[in-house]
Structures are given as C-alpha cells and as structure tokens.
Amino acid sequence: MPPPAPPTVLVPSERAVVLLSCALSALGSGLLVATHALWPDLRSRARLLLFFLSLADLLSAASYFYGVLQDFEGSSWDCVLQGAVSTFASTSSFFWTVAIALYLYLSIVRSMCGPEARRLLWVFHIVSWGVPLVITVIAVALKKIGYDASDVSVGWCWIDLEAEDRVLWMLLTGKLWELLAYVTLPVLYLLIRKHIGRAHAALSEYRPIISQAQQLQRQTSVADKKLVLIPLIFIFLRVWSTVRFILTLYSSPVVQSPVLVVLHGIGNTFQGGANCITFALCTRAVRTRLLSLCCCCPSQPPAQSPPKAPAPSQTGQAQRPTRTPGELPCT
C-alpha cells in the first residue's frame, strides 16, 4: 500500500462550516430526545429506537465538534479520547439506523409484535451498543486510534495513518458497517414500500369502504415518502467520507479538494440534524406540538370560556392518540 498523503490543511471557512454542522446536528438530536421525553403519548417502539439513535448522533456531533475545534496535529491524549468517542458513537449510529429499518420491516411486513418485539429491542441494544464498544476498546488498547492528518476525517482524530494495518481498522471502526448500510437500508425500505403498495391495491378493491381506504392511503403516503428519504439521506450524507476513504487508499491528491472536505465534514456530522428534520419538523403531530410549545403557550393559560373549553379539548385529546398510532411506526 502506498504511504499516506500529506496532511490536509483546513482553512478557517471550512472549519466554520463543519462546526456549524456539528452544532445543528447536536441541536437536532437534542430536540428529538426532548420530544421523546416531553410527550409520552407520541412514543412508540420505533420512536424509542429513534431516541437511542439520537443519543448516538448527539454524542457523535459533540465529539466531532471538539475535534474540529482543536484541529489536532498529533496523537495527543485528547486526540485519542476524541477519536475513541467519535468512533464508538458513529459506529453505534450505523447500527441503530439499520436497526430502525429492520424493525420497521419486521413490524410492517412480518407483523411482528408483543414479546418478540421486546426481545428484539434487547438484541438491538446488545448489538448497537456492545459491538461498537468492543471494537473501540480493542482499537484503543492496540493504539490504533490517533492522528489521521484529516485525510479520512475533517479535523478530528480516527485511525492513525502510520499504523501498518490502518485499512483493516478503518473498516472495522466504521467503513465496513457503513458499506453494509448502503446495501441493507435500500433493500429493507424497498421491501416495505412494496408491501405498502400491495396494501393500497387491496384496499382500493373494496368500494363500500373506499373512504376508509382513501384515508389510510393518505396517512401511509406521508410515511411512505419518509421511508424513501431515510436511505437516500443516509447515503447522500455518508458517501463523501467513503469517496475520501477510497482516494486516501490510493494517495490521490483529490482527497484534499475543498469541496470534498466540506461535504465530508457536513455528511459525517449532520446525521442528527437530518433525522430531526425528517422525524420532528416534518411530522405533523410533533411539529404542531413544537409550534404550540414555542408560540401558543402564553395564549393557552387564560381560559376565557370555561364551560365550552372542556368539550373540544377532551375530544382533541382523545383524537391525538388515535391518530398517531394510525400512522406507520416510523412517524
């Protein structure tokens, strides 16, 4: 294998963009965690998985922010610590992203529920937290994590480019799971979409309940669009790091292209922000409550019409829990 390329120098504008992406991702992940804690009636098992994914993305964004801010020049102790935290968090994020897709497939297509779903949740915890932790601990113990000259990162530390088996450890600490996710996510979501399409076709054959079929189709069409966005967003964000990884293996000077550096930095750090946009800001139930929490709280306490207020509010509260379970688990 050819020797590593010279270090990639980050200009202040590139560093500022990546730091902003880290901050927005941390804010988005924190918002998803907050919505899960504030509104128990919106919780579902799929959103519980999204909660754990948001925790991993929040930790990942914070560690990347520290790495980009420090702009390490060698394998110092905080470089190794930051590289270990970001390695664990980003790898865990891959596993939780695939876990959500697998859960949606099993619950929608295979109709899995009850004790099986609870046991599967424990399996997700063991794999999504345990495997990244074991890999990271071994990598730190063998002194594989360190300064990487920003050729396979953007300011933060990852695998030491001076290690002889650096390619193997780059694969084990992220790239292998990232490549598997590129294949697994589209396949699972295509199977889910195919199943939803068959359900729409079956419902449309029954004219006496056509209004119910149209209502269900309207609800599932929104979730259907989100199912398409999940693999597309993941691949679009992560593909730039894969491109730079391949270029680094061949010591190509293109790896230092400012455009690739910025895309890599945003792609690796903005996963939490993208999830927030998809599952909070673009989900009506969550968006409505966020708007009411931010804008309408001052106008709610003064109840001017006590006799009339209870009836509409009770019906509204009774309808909310029935609408949200009506949507697909991903929403």
Residue pairs with C-beta under 8 A, 6 or more apart in sequence:
1 167
1 249
2 250
2 251
3 251
4 149
4 151
4 161
4 162
4 248
4 251
5 149
5 151
5 248
5 251
5 252
5 253
5 255
5 256
6 149
7 149
7 150
7 151
8 149
8 150
8 151
8 255
8 256
8 261
9 150
9 256
10 68
10 71
10 150
10 154
10 155
10 261
11 258
14 154
14 258
14 261
14 262
14 265
15 68
15 69
15 71
15 155
17 262
17 265
17 266
18 64
18 68
18 154
18 155
18 262
18 265
18 266
18 269
19 65
19 68
19 69
21 265
21 266
21 269
21 270
21 273
22 61
22 62
22 64
22 65
22 68
22 269
23 61
23 65
24 270
24 273
25 57
25 58
25 60
25 61
25 269
25 270
25 271
25 272
25 273
26 58
26 61
26 62
26 65
26 272
27 273
27 276
28 57
28 272
28 273
28 274
28 275
28 276
28 277
28 280
29 54
29 55
29 57
29 58
29 61
29 272
29 273
29 275
29 276
30 54
30 58
31 276
31 280
31 290
32 50
32 51
32 54
32 272
32 275
32 276
32 279
32 280
33 51
33 54
33 55
33 58
35 42
35 280
35 286
35 289
35 290
36 42
36 43
36 47
36 48
36 50
36 51
36 54
38 289
38 293
39 286
39 289
41 320
41 321
41 324
42 285
42 286
42 289
42 324
44 324
44 325
44 329
45 103
45 107
45 117
45 121
45 329
46 100
46 103
46 104
46 107
46 329
46 330
47 279
47 329
48 121
49 96
49 99
49 100
49 103
49 121
49 124
50 100
50 275
50 279
52 96
52 124
52 125
52 128
53 93
53 96
53 97
53 99
53 100
53 275
54 272
54 275
54 276
56 89
56 90
56 92
56 93
56 96
56 128
57 89
57 93
57 271
57 272
57 275
58 272
59 85
59 88
59 89
60 86
60 89
60 90
60 93
60 269
60 271
60 272
61 269
61 272
63 82
63 85
63 86
63 89
63 156
64 86
64 156
64 268
64 269
65 269
66 78
66 82
66 156
67 79
67 82
67 83
67 86
67 153
67 155
67 156
67 157
68 154
68 155
68 156
68 265
69 155
70 78
70 79
70 82
70 155
71 155
72 78
72 79
72 82
72 147
72 155
72 156
72 157
73 147
74 147
75 146
75 147
75 157
75 160
79 146
79 147
79 157
80 140
80 145
80 146
80 157
82 156
82 157
83 145
83 146
83 156
83 157
83 158
83 159
84 136
84 139
84 140
84 145
86 156
86 157
86 158
87 132
87 135
87 136
87 139
87 145
87 158
87 173
87 174
88 132
88 133
88 136
89 132
90 174
90 268
91 131
91 132
91 135
91 136
91 173
91 174
91 177
92 128
92 129
92 132
93 271
94 174
94 177
94 178
94 181
95 124
95 127
95 128
95 131
95 132
95 177
96 124
96 128
97 181
97 185
97 230
97 234
98 180
98 181
98 184
98 185
99 124
99 127
99 128
100 230
100 330
101 184
101 185
101 188
101 189
101 230
101 231
102 188
103 117
103 120
103 124
103 329
104 188
104 189
104 192
104 227
104 328
104 329
104 330
105 188
105 191
105 192
106 112
106 117
106 120
107 113
107 117
107 329
108 192
108 195
108 196
108 328
108 329
109 191
109 192
109 195
112 120
135 172
135 173
136 145
136 173
139 145
139 159
139 169
139 172
139 173
143 160
143 163
144 159
144 160
144 163
144 165
144 166
144 169
144 173
145 157
145 158
145 159
145 160
145 173
146 157
146 159
146 160
146 162
146 163
147 157
147 160
147 161
148 157
148 158
148 159
148 160
148 161
149 161
150 261
151 161
151 244
151 248
151 255
151 256
152 158
152 159
152 161
152 170
152 241
152 244
152 245
152 248
153 264
153 268
154 261
154 264
154 265
154 268
155 265
158 170
158 173
158 174
159 166
159 169
159 170
159 173
160 166
163 169
167 249
170 245
175 242
175 245
178 238
178 241
178 242
179 242
181 234
181 238
182 235
182 238
182 239
182 242
185 230
185 231
185 234
185 235
186 231
186 235
189 227
189 228
189 230
189 231
192 227
193 224
193 227
193 228
196 220
196 223
196 224
196 227
196 328
199 220
200 213
200 217
200 220
203 209
203 212
203 213
203 216
203 217
204 210
204 213
204 217
206 213
216 326
219 326
219 327
219 328
220 327
220 328
222 284
222 327
222 331
223 327
223 328
223 330
223 331
224 328
226 278
226 279
226 282
226 330
226 331
227 328
227 330
229 278
230 278
230 330
233 274
233 278
234 271
236 267
237 266
237 267
237 268
237 270
237 271
237 274
238 267
238 268
239 267
240 260
240 263
240 264
240 266
240 267
241 264
241 267
241 268
243 260
243 264
244 255
244 260
244 261
244 264
247 254
247 255
247 260
248 255
254 260
279 286
279 330
279 331
280 286
280 287
280 290
281 287
281 290
283 331
285 320
285 323
285 324
285 331
292 300
303 309
324 331
